[in-house]
Amino acid sequence: MEQIINFLNESKSGALSTSINNEPYVRPQHVHYIENNTFYFTTANVKRAYKQLKENPVIEFMVTNDKFETVRLHGAIKFTDSLEIKQKVLDHAPLVKKGYETADNPVFEVFYMESGQATFSDFSGEPPKVFDF
C-alpha cells in the first residue's frame, strides 16, 4: 500500500467514476487527504455527483502519471459530517479551502474510501500489483 499512497501523494489529480441508473459518469477529481489507508475526497451537496454518490456509493478513482503508471481505487464510499475530518481536508487541500472556506460550510461534503482494492499498473510487462485495504 505504501507504493499506492506515495503515488497518490505525488499525483493526486485523476478521474472519478460514478453511475446512476446504470449510466456511467466520469469527472475530474482529487484525493484531497490520506490517513491510515483511508482516502478522502470532496464534493458539494448541490452537485449531480453528490446525488449519484448517495444513490450508488461504489466508485472507481484513477490517476495516471506522465510515465503511464496508473493507480486505481475501487470500493464503497461513506460520507462524514466530522468537522475534524473536514478541517483536515481543508488544511491539506488549498483549492478546497478556497472554495468552501470553513469546515462547517453547509454545502461542503467529504466522502471517503476506507476499504476496497487498490491497483498499481504500468507498461513494464509485470502484472498489476493489487492491494486490498
C-alpha positions in Angstrom: 0.0 0.0 0.0 2.9 2.3 0.6 3.5 2.4 -3.2 -0.1 3.4 -3.8 -0.1 6.2 -1.1 3.2 7.6 -2.4 1.9 7.6 -5.9 -1.3 9.4 -4.9 0.6 12.0 -2.8 2.6 12.8 -5.9 -0.2 12.6 -8.5 -3.5 13.5 -6.8 -5.5 14.6 -9.9 -7.5 11.9 -11.6 -10.9 10.8 -12.7 -13.8 9.7 -10.5 -16.3 7.3 -12.0 -19.9 7.2 -10.6 -23.1 5.9 -12.0 -26.8 6.5 -11.8 -29.4 4.2 -13.4 -26.6 2.1 -14.8 -25.3 5.1 -16.7 -21.6 5.9 -16.1 -20.3 9.4 -15.3 -16.6 10.4 -15.1 -15.4 13.7 -13.8 -12.1 15.2 -12.7 -11.3 14.6 -9.0 -8.5 14.7 -6.5 -7.6 12.6 -3.4 -7.5 15.5 -1.0 -6.2 13.8 2.1 -5.0 10.3 3.0 -4.8 9.0 6.6 -4.5 5.4 7.8 -5.1 3.9 4.3 -8.3 6.0 4.1 -8.7 8.2 1.0 -10.7 11.4 1.4 -12.5 13.2 -1.5 -14.8 16.2 -1.6 -17.9 17.4 -3.4 -20.8 19.8 -2.8 -24.2 18.6 -1.9 -25.7 20.8 -4.7 -23.9 18.9 -7.4 -25.1 16.0 -9.5 -22.1 13.9 -8.4 -23.4 14.1 -4.8 -26.7 12.7 -5.7 -25.0 9.9 -7.7 -22.7 9.1 -4.8 -25.6 8.9 -2.4 -27.7 6.6 -4.7 -24.8 4.3 -5.6 -21.8 4.7 -3.2 -19.5 2.5 -5.2 -16.8 4.4 -7.1 -13.6 3.9 -9.0 -10.9 6.6 -9.0 -8.0 6.5 -11.4 -4.8 8.5 -11.7 -2.2 8.2 -14.4 1.2 10.0 -14.4 3.4 11.0 -17.4 5.1 7.6 -17.3 1.8 5.9 -17.8 1.8 4.4 -14.4 -1.7 4.1 -13.1 -3.4 3.7 -9.7 -7.0 2.7 -9.4 -9.0 2.7 -6.2 -12.2 0.7 -6.3 -14.8 0.3 -3.5 -17.7 1.7 -1.5 -17.5 5.2 0.0 -19.1 6.8 3.0 -19.8 10.4 3.9 -18.7 12.0 7.1 -20.1 15.0 9.0 -17.0 15.2 11.2 -15.8 18.8 11.4 -12.4 17.5 12.5 -12.0 15.4 9.3 -13.4 18.3 7.2 -10.8 20.6 8.7 -8.0 18.2 8.0 -9.1 18.0 4.4 -9.2 21.8 4.2 -5.7 22.0 5.8 -4.3 19.6 3.2 -6.1 21.0 0.1 -5.7 24.7 -0.5 -8.1 24.7 -3.5 -10.8 23.0 -1.4 -10.3 25.6 1.3 -10.5 28.4 -1.2 -13.8 27.0 -2.4 -15.5 26.1 0.8 -13.6 28.3 3.3 -14.7 26.5 6.5 -15.4 23.0 7.7 -19.0 24.0 8.6 -19.9 25.2 5.2 -23.4 23.7 4.6 -22.7 22.6 1.0 -19.2 21.1 1.8 -19.2 17.3 1.7 -16.4 14.9 2.4 -16.6 11.3 1.4 -14.0 8.6 1.9 -13.0 5.1 1.0 -11.6 3.1 3.9 -11.7 -0.3 2.3 -11.6 -1.6 -1.2 -9.0 -2.5 -3.7 -6.0 -0.5 -5.0 -4.2 -1.5 -8.2 -0.9 -0.2 -9.5 -0.1 -0.9 -13.1 2.4 0.2 -15.7 3.7 -0.9 -19.1 6.7 -2.8 -17.7 5.2 -6.2 -18.7 4.8 -7.1 -15.0 1.3 -8.0 -13.8 -0.5 -5.3 -11.9 0.0 -5.1 -8.1 -3.3 -5.4 -6.3 -3.7 -4.4 -2.7 -6.8 -4.9 -0.5 -7.2 -2.3 2.2 
